[in-house]
C-alpha cells in the first residue's frame, strides 16, 4: 500500500505497512496524515479483498518521541490512542 503520506524510512527502505494474518501496522512520519492513512488503507483492503475496517478495534500509537497521539475520528467512529501495544 502506498499513499502520498510517505511511510517511515529505515535504512534505504521505506515501510508503509506490515500485514499479518488478520492484523496490520501502518506507518507514517506525518502525524497530521493519520486520518488519510486510515482512509487509504480501508479503501485498499475493500477494493482488493472486500474487507472493511472495524474502527472500534483500531488503535493509534506514537512509536517515536513525543506525546501520545490524539484520537482520530473516522466517520462516526473514534480510533483511540494507546501508549503500548502487545
Phi and psi restraints in degrees (range 20) as a CNS / XPLOR table:
assign (resid 1 and name C) (resid 2 and name N)
       (resid 2 and name CA) (resid 2 and name C) 1.0 -137.4 20.0 2
assign (resid 2 and name N) (resid 2 and name CA)
       (resid 2 and name C) (resid 3 and name N) 1.0 117.9 20.0 2
assign (resid 2 and name C) (resid 3 and name N)
       (resid 3 and name CA) (resid 3 and name C) 1.0 -109.7 20.0 2
assign (resid 3 and name N) (resid 3 and name CA)
       (resid 3 and name C) (resid 4 and name N) 1.0 -175.7 20.0 2
assign (resid 3 and name C) (resid 4 and name N)
       (resid 4 and name CA) (resid 4 and name C) 1.0 -88.4 20.0 2
assign (resid 4 and name N) (resid 4 and name CA)
       (resid 4 and name C) (resid 5 and name N) 1.0 14.7 20.0 2
assign (resid 4 and name C) (resid 5 and name N)
       (resid 5 and name CA) (resid 5 and name C) 1.0 -95.6 20.0 2
assign (resid 5 and name N) (resid 5 and name CA)
       (resid 5 and name C) (resid 6 and name N) 1.0 0.3 20.0 2
assign (resid 5 and name C) (resid 6 and name N)
       (resid 6 and name CA) (resid 6 and name C) 1.0 92.7 20.0 2
assign (resid 6 and name N) (resid 6 and name CA)
       (resid 6 and name C) (resid 7 and name N) 1.0 -89.1 20.0 2
assign (resid 6 and name C) (resid 7 and name N)
       (resid 7 and name CA) (resid 7 and name C) 1.0 125.6 20.0 2
assign (resid 7 and name N) (resid 7 and name CA)
       (resid 7 and name C) (resid 8 and name N) 1.0 -157.3 20.0 2
assign (resid 7 and name C) (resid 8 and name N)
       (resid 8 and name CA) (resid 8 and name C) 1.0 -127.0 20.0 2
assign (resid 8 and name N) (resid 8 and name CA)
       (resid 8 and name C) (resid 9 and name N) 1.0 127.3 20.0 2
assign (resid 8 and name C) (resid 9 and name N)
       (resid 9 and name CA) (resid 9 and name C) 1.0 -80.3 20.0 2
assign (resid 9 and name N) (resid 9 and name CA)
       (resid 9 and name C) (resid 10 and name N) 1.0 129.8 20.0 2
assign (resid 9 and name C) (resid 10 and name N)
       (resid 10 and name CA) (resid 10 and name C) 1.0 -132.8 20.0 2
assign (resid 10 and name N) (resid 10 and name CA)
       (resid 10 and name C) (resid 11 and name N) 1.0 110.9 20.0 2
assign (resid 10 and name C) (resid 11 and name N)
       (resid 11 and name CA) (resid 11 and name C) 1.0 61.3 20.0 2
assign (resid 11 and name N) (resid 11 and name CA)
       (resid 11 and name C) (resid 12 and name N) 1.0 -126.8 20.0 2
assign (resid 11 and name C) (resid 12 and name N)
       (resid 12 and name CA) (resid 12 and name C) 1.0 -95.1 20.0 2
assign (resid 12 and name N) (resid 12 and name CA)
       (resid 12 and name C) (resid 13 and name N) 1.0 3.1 20.0 2
assign (resid 12 and name C) (resid 13 and name N)
       (resid 13 and name CA) (resid 13 and name C) 1.0 -109.4 20.0 2
assign (resid 13 and name N) (resid 13 and name CA)
       (resid 13 and name C) (resid 14 and name N) 1.0 160.6 20.0 2
assign (resid 13 and name C) (resid 14 and name N)
       (resid 14 and name CA) (resid 14 and name C) 1.0 -122.0 20.0 2
assign (resid 14 and name N) (resid 14 and name CA)
       (resid 14 and name C) (resid 15 and name N) 1.0 123.0 20.0 2
assign (resid 14 and name C) (resid 15 and name N)
       (resid 15 and name CA) (resid 15 and name C) 1.0 -98.9 20.0 2
assign (resid 15 and name N) (resid 15 and name CA)
       (resid 15 and name C) (resid 16 and name N) 1.0 128.6 20.0 2
assign (resid 15 and name C) (resid 16 and name N)
       (resid 16 and name CA) (resid 16 and name C) 1.0 -107.6 20.0 2
assign (resid 16 and name N) (resid 16 and name CA)
       (resid 16 and name C) (resid 17 and name N) 1.0 -29.2 20.0 2
assign (resid 16 and name C) (resid 17 and name N)
       (resid 17 and name CA) (resid 17 and name C) 1.0 -163.0 20.0 2
assign (resid 17 and name N) (resid 17 and name CA)
       (resid 17 and name C) (resid 18 and name N) 1.0 156.4 20.0 2
assign (resid 17 and name C) (resid 18 and name N)
       (resid 18 and name CA) (resid 18 and name C) 1.0 -124.7 20.0 2
assign (resid 18 and name N) (resid 18 and name CA)
       (resid 18 and name C) (resid 19 and name N) 1.0 127.4 20.0 2
assign (resid 18 and name C) (resid 19 and name N)
       (resid 19 and name CA) (resid 19 and name C) 1.0 -115.0 20.0 2
assign (resid 19 and name N) (resid 19 and name CA)
       (resid 19 and name C) (resid 20 and name N) 1.0 136.8 20.0 2
assign (resid 19 and name C) (resid 20 and name N)
       (resid 20 and name CA) (resid 20 and name C) 1.0 -118.2 20.0 2
assign (resid 20 and name N) (resid 20 and name CA)
       (resid 20 and name C) (resid 21 and name N) 1.0 -174.5 20.0 2
assign (resid 20 and name C) (resid 21 and name N)
       (resid 21 and name CA) (resid 21 and name C) 1.0 -51.3 20.0 2
assign (resid 21 and name N) (resid 21 and name CA)
       (resid 21 and name C) (resid 22 and name N) 1.0 -53.2 20.0 2
assign (resid 21 and name C) (resid 22 and name N)
       (resid 22 and name CA) (resid 22 and name C) 1.0 -134.7 20.0 2
assign (resid 22 and name N) (resid 22 and name CA)
       (resid 22 and name C) (resid 23 and name N) 1.0 21.2 20.0 2
assign (resid 22 and name C) (resid 23 and name N)
       (resid 23 and name CA) (resid 23 and name C) 1.0 -133.5 20.0 2
assign (resid 23 and name N) (resid 23 and name CA)
       (resid 23 and name C) (resid 24 and name N) 1.0 157.3 20.0 2
assign (resid 23 and name C) (resid 24 and name N)
       (resid 24 and name CA) (resid 24 and name C) 1.0 -144.2 20.0 2
assign (resid 24 and name N) (resid 24 and name CA)
       (resid 24 and name C) (resid 25 and name N) 1.0 147.7 20.0 2
assign (resid 24 and name C) (resid 25 and name N)
       (resid 25 and name CA) (resid 25 and name C) 1.0 -117.6 20.0 2
assign (resid 25 and name N) (resid 25 and name CA)
       (resid 25 and name C) (resid 26 and name N) 1.0 124.3 20.0 2
assign (resid 25 and name C) (resid 26 and name N)
       (resid 26 and name CA) (resid 26 and name C) 1.0 -108.6 20.0 2
assign (resid 26 and name N) (resid 26 and name CA)
       (resid 26 and name C) (resid 27 and name N) 1.0 139.8 20.0 2
assign (resid 26 and name C) (resid 27 and name N)
       (resid 27 and name CA) (resid 27 and name C) 1.0 -117.7 20.0 2
assign (resid 27 and name N) (resid 27 and name CA)
       (resid 27 and name C) (resid 28 and name N) 1.0 140.8 20.0 2
assign (resid 27 and name C) (resid 28 and name N)
       (resid 28 and name CA) (resid 28 and name C) 1.0 -150.6 20.0 2
assign (resid 28 and name N) (resid 28 and name CA)
       (resid 28 and name C) (resid 29 and name N) 1.0 140.9 20.0 2
assign (resid 28 and name C) (resid 29 and name N)
       (resid 29 and name CA) (resid 29 and name C) 1.0 -88.9 20.0 2
assign (resid 29 and name N) (resid 29 and name CA)
       (resid 29 and name C) (resid 30 and name N) 1.0 3.1 20.0 2
assign (resid 29 and name C) (resid 30 and name N)
       (resid 30 and name CA) (resid 30 and name C) 1.0 -117.8 20.0 2
assign (resid 30 and name N) (resid 30 and name CA)
       (resid 30 and name C) (resid 31 and name N) 1.0 92.7 20.0 2
assign (resid 30 and name C) (resid 31 and name N)
       (resid 31 and name CA) (resid 31 and name C) 1.0 -55.0 20.0 2
assign (resid 31 and name N) (resid 31 and name CA)
       (resid 31 and name C) (resid 32 and name N) 1.0 -31.0 20.0 2
assign (resid 31 and name C) (resid 32 and name N)
       (resid 32 and name CA) (resid 32 and name C) 1.0 -72.1 20.0 2
assign (resid 32 and name N) (resid 32 and name CA)
       (resid 32 and name C) (resid 33 and name N) 1.0 -6.8 20.0 2
assign (resid 32 and name C) (resid 33 and name N)
       (resid 33 and name CA) (resid 33 and name C) 1.0 -103.2 20.0 2
assign (resid 33 and name N) (resid 33 and name CA)
       (resid 33 and name C) (resid 34 and name N) 1.0 9.0 20.0 2
assign (resid 33 and name C) (resid 34 and name N)
       (resid 34 and name CA) (resid 34 and name C) 1.0 -55.4 20.0 2
assign (resid 34 and name N) (resid 34 and name CA)
       (resid 34 and name C) (resid 35 and name N) 1.0 -45.6 20.0 2
assign (resid 34 and name C) (resid 35 and name N)
       (resid 35 and name CA) (resid 35 and name C) 1.0 -61.5 20.0 2
assign (resid 35 and name N) (resid 35 and name CA)
       (resid 35 and name C) (resid 36 and name N) 1.0 -41.4 20.0 2
assign (resid 35 and name C) (resid 36 and name N)
       (resid 36 and name CA) (resid 36 and name C) 1.0 -65.4 20.0 2
assign (resid 36 and name N) (resid 36 and name CA)
       (resid 36 and name C) (resid 37 and name N) 1.0 -40.5 20.0 2
assign (resid 36 and name C) (resid 37 and name N)
       (resid 37 and name CA) (resid 37 and name C) 1.0 -59.9 20.0 2
assign (resid 37 and name N) (resid 37 and name CA)
       (resid 37 and name C) (resid 38 and name N) 1.0 -47.4 20.0 2
assign (resid 37 and name C) (resid 38 and name N)
       (resid 38 and name CA) (resid 38 and name C) 1.0 -66.3 20.0 2
assign (resid 38 and name N) (resid 38 and name CA)
       (resid 38 and name C) (resid 39 and name N) 1.0 -39.9 20.0 2
assign (resid 38 and name C) (resid 39 and name N)
       (resid 39 and name CA) (resid 39 and name C) 1.0 -64.3 20.0 2
assign (resid 39 and name N) (resid 39 and name CA)
       (resid 39 and name C) (resid 40 and name N) 1.0 -45.4 20.0 2
assign (resid 39 and name C) (resid 40 and name N)
       (resid 40 and name CA) (resid 40 and name C) 1.0 -61.9 20.0 2
assign (resid 40 and name N) (resid 40 and name CA)
       (resid 40 and name C) (resid 41 and name N) 1.0 -41.2 20.0 2
assign (resid 40 and name C) (resid 41 and name N)
       (resid 41 and name CA) (resid 41 and name C) 1.0 -64.6 20.0 2
assign (resid 41 and name N) (resid 41 and name CA)
       (resid 41 and name C) (resid 42 and name N) 1.0 -46.2 20.0 2
assign (resid 41 and name C) (resid 42 and name N)
       (resid 42 and name CA) (resid 42 and name C) 1.0 -61.1 20.0 2
assign (resid 42 and name N) (resid 42 and name CA)
       (resid 42 and name C) (resid 43 and name N) 1.0 -42.1 20.0 2
assign (resid 42 and name C) (resid 43 and name N)
       (resid 43 and name CA) (resid 43 and name C) 1.0 -60.8 20.0 2
assign (resid 43 and name N) (resid 43 and name CA)
       (resid 43 and name C) (resid 44 and name N) 1.0 -42.0 20.0 2
assign (resid 43 and name C) (resid 44 and name N)
       (resid 44 and name CA) (resid 44 and name C) 1.0 -66.0 20.0 2
assign (resid 44 and name N) (resid 44 and name CA)
       (resid 44 and name C) (resid 45 and name N) 1.0 -48.2 20.0 2
assign (resid 44 and name C) (resid 45 and name N)
       (resid 45 and name CA) (resid 45 and name C) 1.0 -69.3 20.0 2
assign (resid 45 and name N) (resid 45 and name CA)
       (resid 45 and name C) (resid 46 and name N) 1.0 -29.3 20.0 2
assign (resid 45 and name C) (resid 46 and name N)
       (resid 46 and name CA) (resid 46 and name C) 1.0 -71.4 20.0 2
assign (resid 46 and name N) (resid 46 and name CA)
       (resid 46 and name C) (resid 47 and name N) 1.0 -43.7 20.0 2
assign (resid 46 and name C) (resid 47 and name N)
       (resid 47 and name CA) (resid 47 and name C) 1.0 -66.2 20.0 2
assign (resid 47 and name N) (resid 47 and name CA)
       (resid 47 and name C) (resid 48 and name N) 1.0 -46.9 20.0 2
assign (resid 47 and name C) (resid 48 and name N)
       (resid 48 and name CA) (resid 48 and name C) 1.0 -86.8 20.0 2
assign (resid 48 and name N) (resid 48 and name CA)
       (resid 48 and name C) (resid 49 and name N) 1.0 -32.4 20.0 2
assign (resid 48 and name C) (resid 49 and name N)
       (resid 49 and name CA) (resid 49 and name C) 1.0 -134.3 20.0 2
assign (resid 49 and name N) (resid 49 and name CA)
       (resid 49 and name C) (resid 50 and name N) 1.0 8.7 20.0 2
assign (resid 49 and name C) (resid 50 and name N)
       (resid 50 and name CA) (resid 50 and name C) 1.0 71.3 20.0 2
assign (resid 50 and name N) (resid 50 and name CA)
       (resid 50 and name C) (resid 51 and name N) 1.0 23.9 20.0 2
assign (resid 50 and name C) (resid 51 and name N)
       (resid 51 and name CA) (resid 51 and name C) 1.0 -97.0 20.0 2
assign (resid 51 and name N) (resid 51 and name CA)
       (resid 51 and name C) (resid 52 and name N) 1.0 157.7 20.0 2
assign (resid 51 and name C) (resid 52 and name N)
       (resid 52 and name CA) (resid 52 and name C) 1.0 -123.5 20.0 2
assign (resid 52 and name N) (resid 52 and name CA)
       (resid 52 and name C) (resid 53 and name N) 1.0 145.2 20.0 2
assign (resid 52 and name C) (resid 53 and name N)
       (resid 53 and name CA) (resid 53 and name C) 1.0 -79.8 20.0 2
assign (resid 53 and name N) (resid 53 and name CA)
       (resid 53 and name C) (resid 54 and name N) 1.0 135.9 20.0 2
assign (resid 53 and name C) (resid 54 and name N)
       (resid 54 and name CA) (resid 54 and name C) 1.0 -91.7 20.0 2
assign (resid 54 and name N) (resid 54 and name CA)
       (resid 54 and name C) (resid 55 and name N) 1.0 98.4 20.0 2
assign (resid 54 and name C) (resid 55 and name N)
       (resid 55 and name CA) (resid 55 and name C) 1.0 -65.4 20.0 2
assign (resid 55 and name N) (resid 55 and name CA)
       (resid 55 and name C) (resid 56 and name N) 1.0 -22.4 20.0 2
assign (resid 55 and name C) (resid 56 and name N)
       (resid 56 and name CA) (resid 56 and name C) 1.0 -70.4 20.0 2
assign (resid 56 and name N) (resid 56 and name CA)
       (resid 56 and name C) (resid 57 and name N) 1.0 -24.1 20.0 2
assign (resid 56 and name C) (resid 57 and name N)
       (resid 57 and name CA) (resid 57 and name C) 1.0 -95.2 20.0 2
assign (resid 57 and name N) (resid 57 and name CA)
       (resid 57 and name C) (resid 58 and name N) 1.0 -12.4 20.0 2
assign (resid 57 and name C) (resid 58 and name N)
       (resid 58 and name CA) (resid 58 and name C) 1.0 -78.3 20.0 2
assign (resid 58 and name N) (resid 58 and name CA)
       (resid 58 and name C) (resid 59 and name N) 1.0 144.0 20.0 2
assign (resid 58 and name C) (resid 59 and name N)
       (resid 59 and name CA) (resid 59 and name C) 1.0 -134.1 20.0 2
assign (resid 59 and name N) (resid 59 and name CA)
       (resid 59 and name C) (resid 60 and name N) 1.0 161.3 20.0 2
assign (resid 59 and name C) (resid 60 and name N)
       (resid 60 and name CA) (resid 60 and name C) 1.0 -122.0 20.0 2
assign (resid 60 and name N) (resid 60 and name CA)
       (resid 60 and name C) (resid 61 and name N) 1.0 146.5 20.0 2
assign (resid 60 and name C) (resid 61 and name N)
       (resid 61 and name CA) (resid 61 and name C) 1.0 -145.2 20.0 2
assign (resid 61 and name N) (resid 61 and name CA)
       (resid 61 and name C) (resid 62 and name N) 1.0 141.8 20.0 2
assign (resid 61 and name C) (resid 62 and name N)
       (resid 62 and name CA) (resid 62 and name C) 1.0 -92.0 20.0 2
assign (resid 62 and name N) (resid 62 and name CA)
       (resid 62 and name C) (resid 63 and name N) 1.0 113.5 20.0 2
assign (resid 62 and name C) (resid 63 and name N)
       (resid 63 and name CA) (resid 63 and name C) 1.0 -97.0 20.0 2
assign (resid 63 and name N) (resid 63 and name CA)
       (resid 63 and name C) (resid 64 and name N) 1.0 1.2 20.0 2
assign (resid 63 and name C) (resid 64 and name N)
       (resid 64 and name CA) (resid 64 and name C) 1.0 -104.1 20.0 2
assign (resid 64 and name N) (resid 64 and name CA)
       (resid 64 and name C) (resid 65 and name N) 1.0 -163.6 20.0 2
assign (resid 64 and name C) (resid 65 and name N)
       (resid 65 and name CA) (resid 65 and name C) 1.0 -75.2 20.0 2
assign (resid 65 and name N) (resid 65 and name CA)
       (resid 65 and name C) (resid 66 and name N) 1.0 154.8 20.0 2
assign (resid 65 and name C) (resid 66 and name N)
       (resid 66 and name CA) (resid 66 and name C) 1.0 115.3 20.0 2
assign (resid 66 and name N) (resid 66 and name CA)
       (resid 66 and name C) (resid 67 and name N) 1.0 177.9 20.0 2
assign (resid 66 and name C) (resid 67 and name N)
       (resid 67 and name CA) (resid 67 and name C) 1.0 -73.3 20.0 2
assign (resid 67 and name N) (resid 67 and name CA)
       (resid 67 and name C) (resid 68 and name N) 1.0 164.6 20.0 2
assign (resid 67 and name C) (resid 68 and name N)
       (resid 68 and name CA) (resid 68 and name C) 1.0 -59.2 20.0 2
assign (resid 68 and name N) (resid 68 and name CA)
       (resid 68 and name C) (resid 69 and name N) 1.0 151.0 20.0 2
assign (resid 68 and name C) (resid 69 and name N)
       (resid 69 and name CA) (resid 69 and name C) 1.0 -72.2 20.0 2
assign (resid 69 and name N) (resid 69 and name CA)
       (resid 69 and name C) (resid 70 and name N) 1.0 161.7 20.0 2
assign (resid 69 and name C) (resid 70 and name N)
       (resid 70 and name CA) (resid 70 and name C) 1.0 -76.7 20.0 2
assign (resid 70 and name N) (resid 70 and name CA)
       (resid 70 and name C) (resid 71 and name N) 1.0 158.6 20.0 2
assign (resid 70 and name C) (resid 71 and name N)
       (resid 71 and name CA) (resid 71 and name C) 1.0 -63.4 20.0 2
assign (resid 71 and name N) (resid 71 and name CA)
       (resid 71 and name C) (resid 72 and name N) 1.0 153.7 20.0 2
assign (resid 71 and name C) (resid 72 and name N)
       (resid 72 and name CA) (resid 72 and name C) 1.0 -115.9 20.0 2
assign (resid 72 and name N) (resid 72 and name CA)
       (resid 72 and name C) (resid 73 and name N) 1.0 128.0 20.0 2
assign (resid 72 and name C) (resid 73 and name N)
       (resid 73 and name CA) (resid 73 and name C) 1.0 -90.3 20.0 2
assign (resid 73 and name N) (resid 73 and name CA)
       (resid 73 and name C) (resid 74 and name N) 1.0 121.7 20.0 2
assign (resid 73 and name C) (resid 74 and name N)
       (resid 74 and name CA) (resid 74 and name C) 1.0 -118.7 20.0 2
assign (resid 74 and name N) (resid 74 and name CA)
       (resid 74 and name C) (resid 75 and name N) 1.0 94.6 20.0 2
assign (resid 74 and name C) (resid 75 and name N)
       (resid 75 and name CA) (resid 75 and name C) 1.0 64.7 20.0 2
assign (resid 75 and name N) (resid 75 and name CA)
       (resid 75 and name C) (resid 76 and name N) 1.0 -125.4 20.0 2
assign (resid 75 and name C) (resid 76 and name N)
       (resid 76 and name CA) (resid 76 and name C) 1.0 -92.0 20.0 2
assign (resid 76 and name N) (resid 76 and name CA)
       (resid 76 and name C) (resid 77 and name N) 1.0 1.6 20.0 2
assign (resid 76 and name C) (resid 77 and name N)
       (resid 77 and name CA) (resid 77 and name C) 1.0 -104.9 20.0 2
assign (resid 77 and name N) (resid 77 and name CA)
       (resid 77 and name C) (resid 78 and name N) 1.0 150.0 20.0 2
assign (resid 77 and name C) (resid 78 and name N)
       (resid 78 and name CA) (resid 78 and name C) 1.0 -110.7 20.0 2
assign (resid 78 and name N) (resid 78 and name CA)
       (resid 78 and name C) (resid 79 and name N) 1.0 129.5 20.0 2
assign (resid 78 and name C) (resid 79 and name N)
       (resid 79 and name CA) (resid 79 and name C) 1.0 -95.3 20.0 2
assign (resid 79 and name N) (resid 79 and name CA)
       (resid 79 and name C) (resid 80 and name N) 1.0 114.2 20.0 2
assign (resid 79 and name C) (resid 80 and name N)
       (resid 80 and name CA) (resid 80 and name C) 1.0 -87.4 20.0 2
assign (resid 80 and name N) (resid 80 and name CA)
       (resid 80 and name C) (resid 81 and name N) 1.0 146.9 20.0 2
assign (resid 80 and name C) (resid 81 and name N)
       (resid 81 and name CA) (resid 81 and name C) 1.0 -80.6 20.0 2
assign (resid 81 and name N) (resid 81 and name CA)
       (resid 81 and name C) (resid 82 and name N) 1.0 153.5 20.0 2
assign (resid 81 and name C) (resid 82 and name N)
       (resid 82 and name CA) (resid 82 and name C) 1.0 -131.1 20.0 2
assign (resid 82 and name N) (resid 82 and name CA)
       (resid 82 and name C) (resid 83 and name N) 1.0 156.3 20.0 2
assign (resid 82 and name C) (resid 83 and name N)
       (resid 83 and name CA) (resid 83 and name C) 1.0 -99.3 20.0 2
assign (resid 83 and name N) (resid 83 and name CA)
       (resid 83 and name C) (resid 84 and name N) 1.0 -14.6 20.0 2
assign (resid 83 and name C) (resid 84 and name N)
       (resid 84 and name CA) (resid 84 and name C) 1.0 -152.5 20.0 2
assign (resid 84 and name N) (resid 84 and name CA)
       (resid 84 and name C) (resid 85 and name N) 1.0 152.0 20.0 2
assign (resid 84 and name C) (resid 85 and name N)
       (resid 85 and name CA) (resid 85 and name C) 1.0 -139.8 20.0 2
assign (resid 85 and name N) (resid 85 and name CA)
       (resid 85 and name C) (resid 86 and name N) 1.0 129.2 20.0 2
